[in-house]
Amino acid sequence: MYALADVNSFYASCEKGFRPDLRNKPVVVLSNNDGCVIARSPDYVELKVKAVLITRR
């Protein structure tokens, strides 16, 4: 049996769940090696920041 779940903003939502200090703030999760945005909270999406933003060169 296989299951596929597409969860919107999963990593950002998990981080907000574990860290109450982030609950009312926009959250972005970066990849480990290249600094690419891999998850954005819904309130961060409203800021119109692209999901493929590279934060360093």
N, CA, C, O and CB atoms as a CASP TS submission, in Angstrom:
PFRMAT TS
TARGET T0000
AUTHOR 0000-0000-0000
METHOD Language model
MODEL 1
PARENT N/A
ATOM      1  N   MET     1       0.837  -1.160   0.000  1.00  0.00           N
ATOM      2  CA  MET     1       0.000   0.000   0.000  1.00  0.00           C
ATOM      3  C   MET     1       0.896   1.241   0.000  1.00  0.00           C
ATOM      4  O   MET     1       1.902   1.299   0.707  1.00  0.00           O
ATOM      5  CB  MET     1      -0.960  -0.012   1.211  1.00  0.00           C
ATOM      6  N   TYR     2       0.515   2.213  -0.793  1.00  0.00           N
ATOM      7  CA  TYR     2       1.242   3.473  -0.877  1.00  0.00           C
ATOM      8  C   TYR     2       0.307   4.615  -0.512  1.00  0.00           C
ATOM      9  O   TYR     2      -0.902   4.540  -0.731  1.00  0.00           O
ATOM     10  CB  TYR     2       1.835   3.681  -2.293  1.00  0.00           C
ATOM     11  N   ALA     3       0.873   5.653   0.039  1.00  0.00           N
ATOM     12  CA  ALA     3       0.097   6.851   0.360  1.00  0.00           C
ATOM     13  C   ALA     3       0.914   8.070  -0.036  1.00  0.00           C
ATOM     14  O   ALA     3       2.130   8.105   0.152  1.00  0.00           O
ATOM     15  CB  ALA     3      -0.282   6.899   1.878  1.00  0.00           C
ATOM     16  N   LEU     4       0.250   9.043  -0.573  1.00  0.00           N
ATOM     17  CA  LEU     4       0.888  10.296  -0.957  1.00  0.00           C
ATOM     18  C   LEU     4       0.104  11.430  -0.317  1.00  0.00           C
ATOM     19  O   LEU     4      -1.106  11.546  -0.508  1.00  0.00           O
ATOM     20  CB  LEU     4       0.955  10.457  -2.515  1.00  0.00           C
ATOM     21  N   ALA     5       0.787  12.245   0.427  1.00  0.00           N
ATOM     22  CA  ALA     5       0.127  13.378   1.081  1.00  0.00           C
ATOM     23  C   ALA     5       0.833  14.657   0.663  1.00  0.00           C
ATOM     24  O   ALA     5       2.051  14.781   0.797  1.00  0.00           O
ATOM     25  CB  ALA     5       0.133  13.222   2.637  1.00  0.00           C
ATOM     26  N   ASP     6       0.072  15.589   0.166  1.00  0.00           N
ATOM     27  CA  ASP     6       0.599  16.902  -0.198  1.00  0.00           C
ATOM     28  C   ASP     6       0.109  17.888   0.856  1.00  0.00           C
ATOM     29  O   ASP     6      -1.026  18.360   0.803  1.00  0.00           O
ATOM     30  CB  ASP     6       0.149  17.334  -1.653  1.00  0.00           C
ATOM     31  N   VAL     7       0.967  18.184   1.796  1.00  0.00           N
ATOM     32  CA  VAL     7       0.581  19.034   2.911  1.00  0.00           C
ATOM     33  C   VAL     7       1.125  20.437   2.656  1.00  0.00           C
ATOM     34  O   VAL     7       2.328  20.626   2.475  1.00  0.00           O
ATOM     35  CB  VAL     7       1.106  18.463   4.267  1.00  0.00           C
ATOM     36  N   ASN     8       0.240  21.397   2.645  1.00  0.00           N
ATOM     37  CA  ASN     8       0.610  22.775   2.368  1.00  0.00           C
ATOM     38  C   ASN     8       1.452  23.351   3.509  1.00  0.00           C
ATOM     39  O   ASN     8       1.020  23.353   4.662  1.00  0.00           O
ATOM     40  CB  ASN     8      -0.643  23.628   2.144  1.00  0.00           C
ATOM     41  N   SER     9       2.639  23.833   3.188  1.00  0.00           N
ATOM     42  CA  SER     9       3.529  24.485   4.164  1.00  0.00           C
ATOM     43  C   SER     9       3.853  23.589   5.353  1.00  0.00           C
ATOM     44  O   SER     9       3.890  24.064   6.489  1.00  0.00           O
ATOM     45  CB  SER     9       2.899  25.771   4.663  1.00  0.00           C
ATOM     46  N   PHE    10       4.085  22.312   5.113  1.00  0.00           N
ATOM     47  CA  PHE    10       4.225  21.329   6.182  1.00  0.00           C
ATOM     48  C   PHE    10       5.350  21.660   7.160  1.00  0.00           C
ATOM     49  O   PHE    10       5.116  21.722   8.367  1.00  0.00           O
ATOM     50  CB  PHE    10       4.464  19.970   5.589  1.00  0.00           C
ATOM     51  N   TYR    11       6.562  21.873   6.658  1.00  0.00           N
ATOM     52  CA  TYR    11       7.693  22.112   7.555  1.00  0.00           C
ATOM     53  C   TYR    11       7.513  23.409   8.348  1.00  0.00           C
ATOM     54  O   TYR    11       7.837  23.464   9.534  1.00  0.00           O
ATOM     55  CB  TYR    11       9.001  22.164   6.757  1.00  0.00           C
ATOM     56  N   ALA    12       7.002  24.438   7.698  1.00  0.00           N
ATOM     57  CA  ALA    12       6.772  25.702   8.400  1.00  0.00           C
ATOM     58  C   ALA    12       5.688  25.540   9.461  1.00  0.00           C
ATOM     59  O   ALA    12       5.806  26.095  10.553  1.00  0.00           O
ATOM     60  CB  ALA    12       6.380  26.809   7.406  1.00  0.00           C
ATOM     61  N   SER    13       4.640  24.790   9.154  1.00  0.00           N
ATOM     62  CA  SER    13       3.570  24.551  10.127  1.00  0.00           C
ATOM     63  C   SER    13       4.075  23.741  11.315  1.00  0.00           C
ATOM     64  O   SER    13       3.698  24.015  12.454  1.00  0.00           O
ATOM     65  CB  SER    13       2.395  23.826   9.461  1.00  0.00           C
ATOM     66  N   CYS    14       4.919  22.751  11.064  1.00  0.00           N
ATOM     67  CA  CYS    14       5.493  21.959  12.161  1.00  0.00           C
ATOM     68  C   CYS    14       6.360  22.825  13.061  1.00  0.00           C
ATOM     69  O   CYS    14       6.297  22.709  14.285  1.00  0.00           O
ATOM     70  CB  CYS    14       6.320  20.788  11.607  1.00  0.00           C
ATOM     71  N   GLU    15       7.159  23.682  12.469  1.00  0.00           N
ATOM     72  CA  GLU    15       8.033  24.552  13.266  1.00  0.00           C
ATOM     73  C   GLU    15       7.207  25.481  14.146  1.00  0.00           C
ATOM     74  O   GLU    15       7.548  25.709  15.306  1.00  0.00           O
ATOM     75  CB  GLU    15       8.962  25.375  12.351  1.00  0.00           C
ATOM     76  N   LYS    16       6.119  26.019  13.593  1.00  0.00           N
ATOM     77  CA  LYS    16       5.245  26.876  14.394  1.00  0.00           C
ATOM     78  C   LYS    16       4.580  26.089  15.520  1.00  0.00           C
ATOM     79  O   LYS    16       4.340  26.633  16.598  1.00  0.00           O
ATOM     80  CB  LYS    16       4.178  27.524  13.508  1.00  0.00           C
ATOM     81  N   GLY    17       4.284  24.825  15.281  1.00  0.00           N
ATOM     82  CA  GLY    17       3.669  23.999  16.311  1.00  0.00           C
ATOM     83  C   GLY    17       4.599  23.705  17.476  1.00  0.00           C
ATOM     84  O   GLY    17       4.162  23.630  18.625  1.00  0.00           O
ATOM     85  N   PHE    18       5.882  23.539  17.181  1.00  0.00           N
ATOM     86  CA  PHE    18       6.856  23.225  18.227  1.00  0.00           C
ATOM     87  C   PHE    18       7.433  24.468  18.903  1.00  0.00           C
ATOM     88  O   PHE    18       7.972  24.388  20.006  1.00  0.00           O
ATOM     89  CB  PHE    18       7.979  22.407  17.646  1.00  0.00           C
ATOM     90  N   ARG    19       7.317  25.614  18.233  1.00  0.00           N
ATOM     91  CA  ARG    19       7.874  26.852  18.801  1.00  0.00           C
ATOM     92  C   ARG    19       6.782  27.911  18.922  1.00  0.00           C
ATOM     93  O   ARG    19       6.509  28.624  17.957  1.00  0.00           O
ATOM     94  CB  ARG    19       9.044  27.382  17.927  1.00  0.00           C
ATOM     95  N   PRO    20       6.166  28.022  20.072  1.00  0.00           N
ATOM     96  CA  PRO    20       5.069  28.974  20.266  1.00  0.00           C
ATOM     97  C   PRO    20       5.463  30.431  20.002  1.00  0.00           C
ATOM     98  O   PRO    20       4.601  31.249  19.682  1.00  0.00           O
ATOM     99  CB  PRO    20       4.543  28.852  21.669  1.00  0.00           C
ATOM    100  N   ASP    21       6.737  30.763  20.129  1.00  0.00           N
ATOM    101  CA  ASP    21       7.174  32.139  19.879  1.00  0.00           C
ATOM    102  C   ASP    21       7.047  32.528  18.410  1.00  0.00           C
ATOM    103  O   ASP    21       7.121  33.713  18.085  1.00  0.00           O
ATOM    104  CB  ASP    21       8.612  32.316  20.330  1.00  0.00           C
ATOM    105  N   LEU    22       6.860  31.563  17.517  1.00  0.00           N
ATOM    106  CA  LEU    22       6.728  31.835  16.086  1.00  0.00           C
ATOM    107  C   LEU    22       5.280  31.857  15.608  1.00  0.00           C
ATOM    108  O   LEU    22       5.035  32.081  14.423  1.00  0.00           O
ATOM    109  CB  LEU    22       7.494  30.808  15.303  1.00  0.00           C
ATOM    110  N   ARG    23       4.338  31.634  16.475  1.00  0.00           N
ATOM    111  CA  ARG    23       2.934  31.455  16.075  1.00  0.00           C
ATOM    112  C   ARG    23       2.370  32.615  15.258  1.00  0.00           C
ATOM    113  O   ARG    23       1.646  32.368  14.294  1.00  0.00           O
ATOM    114  CB  ARG    23       2.086  31.261  17.296  1.00  0.00           C
ATOM    115  N   ASN    24       2.662  33.844  15.594  1.00  0.00           N
ATOM    116  CA  ASN    24       2.092  35.001  14.891  1.00  0.00           C
ATOM    117  C   ASN    24       3.095  35.686  13.976  1.00  0.00           C
ATOM    118  O   ASN    24       2.959  36.872  13.677  1.00  0.00           O
ATOM    119  CB  ASN    24       1.564  36.003  15.891  1.00  0.00           C
ATOM    120  N   LYS    25       4.102  34.940  13.530  1.00  0.00           N
ATOM    121  CA  LYS    25       5.142  35.502  12.676  1.00  0.00           C
ATOM    122  C   LYS    25       5.234  34.710  11.378  1.00  0.00           C
ATOM    123  O   LYS    25       4.967  33.509  11.365  1.00  0.00           O
ATOM    124  CB  LYS    25       6.502  35.509  13.402  1.00  0.00           C
ATOM    125  N   PRO    26       5.612  35.377  10.281  1.00  0.00           N
ATOM    126  CA  PRO    26       5.863  34.637   9.038  1.00  0.00           C
ATOM    127  C   PRO    26       7.087  33.744   9.210  1.00  0.00           C
ATOM    128  O   PRO    26       8.090  34.171   9.782  1.00  0.00           O
ATOM    129  CB  PRO    26       6.064  35.612   7.841  1.00  0.00           C
ATOM    130  N   VAL    27       7.013  32.509   8.718  1.00  0.00           N
ATOM    131  CA  VAL    27       8.105  31.546   8.873  1.00  0.00           C
ATOM    132  C   VAL    27       8.502  31.010   7.506  1.00  0.00           C
ATOM    133  O   VAL    27       7.652  30.711   6.668  1.00  0.00           O
ATOM    134  CB  VAL    27       7.694  30.384   9.818  1.00  0.00           C
ATOM    135  N   VAL    28       9.796  30.896   7.300  1.00  0.00           N
ATOM    136  CA  VAL    28      10.328  30.277   6.089  1.00  0.00           C
ATOM    137  C   VAL    28      11.342  29.231   6.531  1.00  0.00           C
ATOM    138  O   VAL    28      12.082  29.442   7.492  1.00  0.00           O
ATOM    139  CB  VAL    28      10.980  31.344   5.120  1.00  0.00           C
ATOM    140  N   VAL    29      11.374  28.101   5.829  1.00  0.00           N
ATOM    141  CA  VAL    29      12.318  27.024   6.126  1.00  0.00           C
ATOM    142  C   VAL    29      13.271  26.915   4.949  1.00  0.00           C
ATOM    143  O   VAL    29      12.843  26.824   3.799  1.00  0.00           O
ATOM    144  CB  VAL    29      11.581  25.659   6.392  1.00  0.00           C
ATOM    145  N   LEU    30      14.570  26.924   5.244  1.00  0.00           N
ATOM    146  CA  LEU    30      15.598  26.848   4.209  1.00  0.00           C
ATOM    147  C   LEU    30      16.172  25.444   4.131  1.00  0.00           C
ATOM    148  O   LEU    30      16.184  24.708   5.117  1.00  0.00           O
ATOM    149  CB  LEU    30      16.715  27.863   4.479  1.00  0.00           C
ATOM    150  N   SER    31      16.650  25.080   2.935  1.00  0.00           N
ATOM    151  CA  SER    31      17.322  23.791   2.787  1.00  0.00           C
ATOM    152  C   SER    31      18.671  23.845   3.489  1.00  0.00           C
ATOM    153  O   SER    31      19.186  24.925   3.776  1.00  0.00           O
ATOM    154  CB  SER    31      17.497  23.420   1.288  1.00  0.00           C
ATOM    155  N   ASN    32      19.230  22.699   3.761  1.00  0.00           N
ATOM    156  CA  ASN    32      20.438  22.604   4.571  1.00  0.00           C
ATOM    157  C   ASN    32      21.692  23.064   3.833  1.00  0.00           C
ATOM    158  O   ASN    32      22.526  23.752   4.422  1.00  0.00           O
ATOM    159  CB  ASN    32      20.624  21.191   5.038  1.00  0.00           C
ATOM    160  N   ASN    33      21.843  22.707   2.578  1.00  0.00           N
ATOM    161  CA  ASN    33      23.117  22.937   1.898  1.00  0.00           C
ATOM    162  C   ASN    33      23.178  24.181   1.029  1.00  0.00           C
ATOM    163  O   ASN    33      24.228  24.817   0.951  1.00  0.00           O
ATOM    164  CB  ASN    33      23.432  21.774   1.065  1.00  0.00           C
ATOM    165  N   ASP    34      22.088  24.544   0.379  1.00  0.00           N
ATOM    166  CA  ASP    34      22.188  25.628  -0.597  1.00  0.00           C
ATOM    167  C   ASP    34      21.370  26.865  -0.254  1.00  0.00           C
ATOM    168  O   ASP    34      21.384  27.827  -1.022  1.00  0.00           O
ATOM    169  CB  ASP    34      21.767  25.131  -1.924  1.00  0.00           C
ATOM    170  N   GLY    35      20.669  26.875   0.853  1.00  0.00           N
ATOM    171  CA  GLY    35      19.943  28.067   1.278  1.00  0.00           C
ATOM    172  C   GLY    35      18.689  28.367   0.490  1.00  0.00           C
ATOM    173  O   GLY    35      18.227  29.508   0.508  1.00  0.00           O
ATOM    174  N   CYS    36      18.113  27.390  -0.205  1.00  0.00           N
ATOM    175  CA  CYS    36      16.873  27.595  -0.949  1.00  0.00           C
ATOM    176  C   CYS    36      15.676  27.467  -0.017  1.00  0.00           C
ATOM    177  O   CYS    36      15.685  26.671   0.922  1.00  0.00           O
ATOM    178  CB  CYS    36      16.761  26.587  -2.111  1.00  0.00           C
ATOM    179  N   VAL    37      14.656  28.256  -0.288  1.00  0.00           N
ATOM    180  CA  VAL    37      13.425  28.193   0.491  1.00  0.00           C
ATOM    181  C   VAL    37      12.681  26.917   0.125  1.00  0.00           C
ATOM    182  O   VAL    37      12.364  26.702  -1.045  1.00  0.00           O
ATOM    183  CB  VAL    37      12.536  29.447   0.245  1.00  0.00           C
ATOM    184  N   ILE    38      12.395  26.063   1.116  1.00  0.00           N
ATOM    185  CA  ILE    38      11.680  24.817   0.829  1.00  0.00           C
ATOM    186  C   ILE    38      10.270  24.806   1.401  1.00  0.00           C
ATOM    187  O   ILE    38       9.456  23.978   0.993  1.00  0.00           O
ATOM    188  CB  ILE    38      12.452  23.642   1.375  1.00  0.00           C
ATOM    189  N   ALA    39       9.956  25.704   2.339  1.00  0.00           N
ATOM    190  CA  ALA    39       8.601  25.789   2.888  1.00  0.00           C
ATOM    191  C   ALA    39       8.365  27.196   3.413  1.00  0.00           C
ATOM    192  O   ALA    39       9.251  27.822   3.995  1.00  0.00           O
ATOM    193  CB  ALA    39       8.383  24.738   4.014  1.00  0.00           C
ATOM    194  N   ARG    40       7.140  27.677   3.192  1.00  0.00           N
ATOM    195  CA  ARG    40       6.755  29.005   3.670  1.00  0.00           C
ATOM    196  C   ARG    40       5.418  28.895   4.381  1.00  0.00           C
ATOM    197  O   ARG    40       4.534  28.157   3.944  1.00  0.00           O
ATOM    198  CB  ARG    40       6.678  30.033   2.496  1.00  0.00           C
ATOM    199  N   SER    41       5.271  29.616   5.462  1.00  0.00           N
ATOM    200  CA  SER    41       3.974  29.650   6.134  1.00  0.00           C
ATOM    201  C   SER    41       3.016  30.494   5.292  1.00  0.00           C
ATOM    202  O   SER    41       3.467  31.340   4.520  1.00  0.00           O
ATOM    203  CB  SER    41       4.103  30.223   7.591  1.00  0.00           C
ATOM    204  N   PRO    42       1.693  30.281   5.428  1.00  0.00           N
ATOM    205  CA  PRO    42       0.731  31.047   4.627  1.00  0.00           C
ATOM    206  C   PRO    42       0.876  32.558   4.790  1.00  0.00           C
ATOM    207  O   PRO    42       0.691  33.292   3.818  1.00  0.00           O
ATOM    208  CB  PRO    42      -0.673  30.642   4.997  1.00  0.00           C
ATOM    209  N   ASP    43       1.199  33.042   5.982  1.00  0.00           N
ATOM    210  CA  ASP    43       1.373  34.479   6.156  1.00  0.00           C
ATOM    211  C   ASP    43       2.647  34.980   5.482  1.00  0.00           C
ATOM    212  O   ASP    43       2.734  36.160   5.145  1.00  0.00           O
ATOM    213  CB  ASP    43       1.398  34.827   7.635  1.00  0.00           C
ATOM    214  N   TYR    44       3.626  34.120   5.282  1.00  0.00           N
ATOM    215  CA  TYR    44       4.834  34.495   4.544  1.00  0.00           C
ATOM    216  C   TYR    44       4.551  34.548   3.050  1.00  0.00           C
ATOM    217  O   TYR    44       5.121  35.374   2.337  1.00  0.00           O
ATOM    218  CB  TYR    44       5.978  33.504   4.832  1.00  0.00           C
ATOM    219  N   VAL    45       3.674  33.676   2.575  1.00  0.00           N
ATOM    220  CA  VAL    45       3.293  33.666   1.159  1.00  0.00           C
ATOM    221  C   VAL    45       2.647  34.995   0.789  1.00  0.00           C
ATOM    222  O   VAL    45       2.835  35.484  -0.326  1.00  0.00           O
ATOM    223  CB  VAL    45       2.327  32.493   0.855  1.00  0.00           C
ATOM    224  N   GLU    46       1.893  35.582   1.706  1.00  0.00           N
ATOM    225  CA  GLU    46       1.254  36.873   1.450  1.00  0.00           C
ATOM    226  C   GLU    46       2.262  37.982   1.194  1.00  0.00           C
ATOM    227  O   GLU    46       1.913  39.004   0.603  1.00  0.00           O
ATOM    228  CB  GLU    46       0.372  37.253   2.615  1.00  0.00           C
ATOM    229  N   LEU    47       3.510  37.802   1.627  1.00  0.00           N
ATOM    230  CA  LEU    47       4.562  38.795   1.385  1.00  0.00           C
ATOM    231  C   LEU    47       5.120  38.712  -0.028  1.00  0.00           C
ATOM    232  O   LEU    47       5.975  39.513  -0.406  1.00  0.00           O
ATOM    233  CB  LEU    47       5.688  38.616   2.385  1.00  0.00           C
ATOM    234  N   LYS    48       4.636  37.737  -0.822  1.00  0.00           N
ATOM    235  CA  LYS    48       5.003  37.549  -2.234  1.00  0.00           C
ATOM    236  C   LYS    48       6.478  37.205  -2.431  1.00  0.00           C
ATOM    237  O   LYS    48       7.080  37.638  -3.414  1.00  0.00           O
ATOM    238  CB  LYS    48       4.676  38.800  -3.016  1.00  0.00           C
ATOM    239  N   VAL    49       7.066  36.439  -1.525  1.00  0.00           N
ATOM    240  CA  VAL    49       8.444  35.978  -1.659  1.00  0.00           C
ATOM    241  C   VAL    49       8.426  34.649  -2.387  1.00  0.00           C
ATOM    242  O   VAL    49       7.659  33.756  -2.025  1.00  0.00           O
ATOM    243  CB  VAL    49       9.144  35.848  -0.269  1.00  0.00           C
ATOM    244  N   LYS    50       9.255  34.503  -3.405  1.00  0.00           N
ATOM    245  CA  LYS    50       9.270  33.281  -4.202  1.00  0.00           C
ATOM    246  C   LYS    50       9.840  32.105  -3.410  1.00  0.00           C
ATOM    247  O   LYS    50      10.723  32.278  -2.569  1.00  0.00           O
ATOM    248  CB  LYS    50      10.082  33.495  -5.479  1.00  0.00           C
ATOM    249  N   ALA    51       9.329  30.918  -3.688  1.00  0.00           N
ATOM    250  CA  ALA    51       9.771  29.714  -2.978  1.00  0.00           C
ATOM    251  C   ALA    51      11.171  29.294  -3.393  1.00  0.00           C
ATOM    252  O   ALA    51      11.802  28.517  -2.677  1.00  0.00           O
ATOM    253  CB  ALA    51       8.800  28.571  -3.226  1.00  0.00           C
ATOM    254  N   VAL    52      11.676  29.769  -4.507  1.00  0.00           N
ATOM    255  CA  VAL    52      13.006  29.367  -4.968  1.00  0.00           C
ATOM    256  C   VAL    52      14.054  30.433  -4.676  1.00  0.00           C
ATOM    257  O   VAL    52      15.132  30.418  -5.270  1.00  0.00           O
ATOM    258  CB  VAL    52      12.976  29.070  -6.458  1.00  0.00           C
ATOM    259  N   LEU    53      13.757  31.334  -3.792  1.00  0.00           N
ATOM    260  CA  LEU    53      14.697  32.382  -3.417  1.00  0.00           C
ATOM    261  C   LEU    53      15.975  31.772  -2.861  1.00  0.00           C
ATOM    262  O   LEU    53      15.925  30.963  -1.934  1.00  0.00           O
ATOM    263  CB  LEU    53      14.067  33.334  -2.391  1.00  0.00           C
ATOM    264  N   ILE    54      17.116  32.155  -3.419  1.00  0.00           N
ATOM    265  CA  ILE    54      18.405  31.681  -2.918  1.00  0.00           C
ATOM    266  C   ILE    54      18.949  32.757  -1.987  1.00  0.00           C
ATOM    267  O   ILE    54      19.090  33.915  -2.379  1.00  0.00           O
ATOM    268  CB  ILE    54      19.415  31.370  -4.094  1.00  0.00           C
ATOM    269  N   THR    55      19.251  32.369  -0.762  1.00  0.00           N
ATOM    270  CA  THR    55      19.633  33.347   0.249  1.00  0.00           C
ATOM    271  C   THR    55      21.128  33.629   0.304  1.00  0.00           C
ATOM    272  O   THR    55      21.548  34.582   0.961  1.00  0.00           O
ATOM    273  CB  THR    55      19.176  32.883   1.583  1.00  0.00           C
ATOM    274  N   ARG    56      21.931  32.828  -0.364  1.00  0.00           N
ATOM    275  CA  ARG    56      23.379  33.082  -0.389  1.00  0.00           C
ATOM    276  C   ARG    56      23.938  32.590  -1.714  1.00  0.00           C
ATOM    277  O   ARG    56      23.272  31.857  -2.444  1.00  0.00           O
ATOM    278  CB  ARG    56      24.103  32.383   0.811  1.00  0.00           C
ATOM    279  N   ARG    57      25.163  32.997  -2.018  1.00  0.00           N
ATOM    280  CA  ARG    57      25.797  32.579  -3.279  1.00  0.00           C
ATOM    281  C   ARG    57      26.855  31.563  -3.043  1.00  0.00           C
ATOM    282  O   ARG    57      27.490  31.101  -3.991  1.00  0.00           O
ATOM    283  CB  ARG    57      26.389  33.757  -4.006  1.00  0.00           C
TER
END
